[in-house]
């Protein structure tokens, strides 16, 4: 498959979570992505207890509706369904409809967590997801306090068979910030499997796209192409 950049983490679906509020915001963000060389984007709304309507049944329909609007507006971005599952102690008790994978292909699952240290449920929950046949991807580890305090946790994640997704915004954060420090370290060490925009609204697109430029300046276009084109293609169902 020939593609440009593929955004692997976005909250483009309007009115679904804390991302784009209106279809107008979704279209504005999509135009910014296209201008930065993106041809595809996964819509990954939060799979959190307080977003009970985000399910395997609802996300594909919302994604199709957004695609129709993008097509009507002449925005050449192909959107695909996905989700961002919050890791918590009750994941093993969720109904099947809340295990939302990239492209609904039951292969790769994007997860997130906010913790000052890895909780006791972390490894059992990852092992449970892996037992379902999923490759677990951890979104923006550089935003976790546990990782900021202990960047060597990347070795733990790798030993567990997890993949890491870095956030473009973190490369646009102030140079002295913990997020940028860890993001740049992980990028230079080759820790990331892919980079995503984590797009939420038009107001934050400038810092995200600036982060893309900063990351490219740090490691070069070839390395960034692997993280925004080559590896993300593996998420697209055949």
MOWOHU-V841852 format. One record per residue. N is the residue number from 1. SS is DSSP state (hx for helix, st for strand, lp for the rest). PSI is psi as a letter, one per 40 degrees, with the letter a starting at -180 (none if undefined). Layout:
((N	SS	PSI) (N	SS	PSI))
This chain:
((1	lp	h) (2	lp	h) (3	lp	i) (4	lp	a) (5	st	i) (6	st	h) (7	st	h) (8	lp	e) (9	lp	h) (10	st	i) (11	lp	f) (12	lp	d) (13	lp	h) (14	lp	h) (15	lp	e) (16	lp	d) (17	lp	b) (18	lp	e) (19	lp	a) (20	lp	h) (21	lp	d) (22	lp	i) (23	hx	d) (24	hx	d) (25	hx	d) (26	hx	d) (27	hx	d) (28	hx	d) (29	hx	d) (30	hx	d) (31	hx	d) (32	hx	d) (33	hx	d) (34	hx	d) (35	hx	d) (36	lp	e) (37	lp	e) (38	st	h) (39	st	e) (40	st	i) (41	st	h) (42	st	h) (43	st	h) (44	st	g) (45	st	i) (46	st	h) (47	st	g) (48	lp	i) (49	lp	d) (50	lp	e) (51	lp	g) (52	lp	e) (53	lp	e) (54	lp	h) (55	lp	i) (56	hx	d) (57	hx	d) (58	hx	d) (59	hx	d) (60	hx	d) (61	hx	d) (62	hx	d) (63	hx	d) (64	hx	d) (65	hx	d) (66	hx	d) (67	hx	d) (68	hx	d) (69	hx	d) (70	hx	d) (71	hx	d) (72	hx	d) (73	lp	e) (74	lp	f) (75	lp	h) (76	lp	g) (77	lp	h) (78	st	h) (79	st	i) (80	st	i) (81	st	i) (82	st	a) (83	st	i) (84	st	g) (85	st	h) (86	st	h) (87	lp	h) (88	lp	i) (89	lp	e) (90	lp	e) (91	hx	d) (92	hx	e) (93	hx	e) (94	lp	i) (95	lp	i) (96	hx	d) (97	hx	e) (98	hx	e) (99	lp	g) (100	lp	h) (101	lp	i) (102	hx	h) (103	hx	e) (104	hx	f) (105	lp	e) (106	lp	f) (107	lp	d) (108	st	h) (109	st	h) (110	st	h) (111	st	i) (112	st	i) (113	lp	i) (114	lp	h) (115	lp	i) (116	lp	e) (117	lp	i) (118	lp	h) (119	lp	i) (120	lp	d) (121	hx	e) (122	hx	c) (123	hx	d) (124	hx	d) (125	hx	d) (126	hx	d) (127	hx	d) (128	hx	d) (129	hx	d) (130	hx	d) (131	hx	d) (132	lp	e) (133	lp	e) (134	lp	i) (135	st	h) (136	st	h) (137	st	h) (138	st	h) (139	st	i) (140	lp	g) (141	hx	d) (142	hx	e) (143	hx	e) (144	lp	h) (145	hx	d) (146	hx	d) (147	hx	d) (148	hx	d) (149	hx	d) (150	lp	g) (151	lp	d) (152	lp	e) (153	hx	e) (154	hx	d) (155	hx	d) (156	hx	d) (157	hx	d) (158	hx	d) (159	hx	d) (160	lp	e) (161	lp	e) (162	lp	i) (163	st	i) (164	st	i) (165	st	h) (166	st	i) (167	st	h) (168	hx	d) (169	hx	d) (170	hx	d) (171	hx	e) (172	lp	e) (173	lp	i) (174	lp	i) (175	lp	d) (176	lp	e) (177	lp	i) (178	hx	d) (179	hx	d) (180	hx	d) (181	hx	d) (182	hx	d) (183	hx	d) (184	hx	d) (185	hx	d) (186	hx	d) (187	hx	d) (188	hx	d) (189	lp	e) (190	lp	f) (191	lp	d) (192	lp	i) (193	lp	d) (194	st	i) (195	st	i) (196	st	i) (197	lp	d) (198	lp	f) (199	st	h) (200	lp	d) (201	lp	i) (202	hx	d) (203	hx	d) (204	hx	e) (205	hx	d) (206	hx	d) (207	hx	d) (208	hx	d) (209	hx	d) (210	hx	d) (211	hx	d) (212	hx	d) (213	hx	d) (214	hx	d) (215	hx	d) (216	hx	d) (217	hx	d) (218	hx	d) (219	hx	e) (220	lp	i) (221	hx	d) (222	hx	d) (223	hx	d) (224	hx	d) (225	hx	d) (226	hx	d) (227	hx	e) (228	hx	e) (229	hx	c) (230	hx	d) (231	hx	d) (232	hx	d) (233	hx	d) (234	lp	e) (235	lp	d) (236	lp	h) (237	lp	h) (238	lp	none))
